[in-house]
Amino acid sequence: MTSGNTIPGREQPPESTSGNTRTGRPRRTPDLPGDLAAELAAFTDRLAAATDLGAATRDKYRRSTAAFLVWLAQARQDGDPLTDPDARDWAVRDWRRHLKNTRTSRGTHLGAATINNRLAAVDAFFALRGSGRPAVVREHLNRPSAPRALEQRTLLRFLRTVARDATVRDRAVCHLAYYAGLRVAEIVALDVADVRLSARKGSVRVRGKGRSGGKDRTVPLHAQARATLEELLDDLGRPAAGPLIRNRDGAGLSPRAANAVVCALGAAAGVGPSGDGEAFGPHVLRHTFGTDLVRGRGELANEPVDVVLVAELMGHADLNTTRRYALPSEADKARALEVLTVDR
């Protein structure tokens, strides 16, 4: 941390409101000094009004910026980062150093992609308030590999746990993530009217990603997903409209709550963070959907599915995003070495 003084004229928050020093995230919604609390509120409004980010991404940006502001209120700074461009850059560089030294609850350091995502949130904070983008170098990312996807045996164990333990609503969340490849934000945004089911086929109308709607698409439903949605609609009383995935009050479930549902079921099935600390959640089920199609890994697959078709199903605007599923994963690389000769 650089030496210097706390930001002039700013009363520091009490110690009890500090963030979790092991994870870099506040334990609860932080109590910020009045000016920083107002900055966070204004940033939240600007994100919704001036960006095309989805609701889940806006929430991550808000939480990352809140953590930065908590740290900023307590750190010793050379000048005021909110008014001085040099102090802004120095503060964000110190924040980057802080993130590099932060450890997760598992004792591992934050990954480069995680640090860059948090820096992107702070970058958006300063840019949207008209302060200019901080001049801060991003972390170097290793060459891309395939996104994390469940191995077939692990996937089967998870699906069996879902069938045994999950409520019909929670099964629908899991099945829409794996059998339809939907993003968690797309799942919770579904309306009952978006579902079309018949005796032999079915589909869901998926709203495009982003505040302005993006490109809507219609995704055909796997037989397992159709059966689950039929059961869910029966459970809801076959309404004509309203949220498909609901909380206890009948309102739409939040992306965070849906993510927690999948994580809890994963824990019950023995599926948790990967070796490098990447969490398990709906995004991993979506990645598994893409990987199984692109690589032809499914139990009944005869050959890989064309990448253009998979991109259309998943709502990818860039084919390079879909092609990542064909890249070798870390597990693939490790298995490749097992064929080498050993003199024992």
KAURKA-V949036 format. One line per field, one symbol per residue. psi: psi as a letter, one per 30 degrees, with the letter a starting at -180 (. if undefined). burial: + if it has 24 or more other C-alpha atoms within 12 Angstrom, else -. A space follows every 50 residues. Layout:
psi->???
burial->???
This chain:
psi->kllallkkgkkkllefglljfefgkkflkljlleeeeeeeeeeeeeeeeg lgkleeeeeeeeeeeeeeeeeefflkliajfffjeeeeeeeeeeeeeeef fkklfggllkleeeeeeeeeeeeeeeefggflkkikklkkklkklklkkk leeeeeeeeeeeeefkleeeeeeeefeeffgkleeeeffkleffkjkaef lllkjkklklegeajllkklkleeeeeeeeeeeeefghlfllkejlafff lkkleeeeeeeeeeeeefggjallegfklkaeeeeeeeeeeeeefhfleg kellkkeeeeeeefgkfkffeefffflkleeeeeeefffkkkj.
burial->-----++----++---+++---++++---++++--++-++--++-+++-- --++++++++++++++++++++++++++++++----++++++++++++++ -+-+----++++-+++++++++++++-++---++-+-+-------+++++ +---+--++-+++--+-+++++++++++++++++++++++++-++++--- -+++++++++------++++++-+++++++-++--------+++++---- -++++-+++-++++++--+-++-----++++++++++++++++++-++-- ----+-+--+++++++----+++++++-+---------------
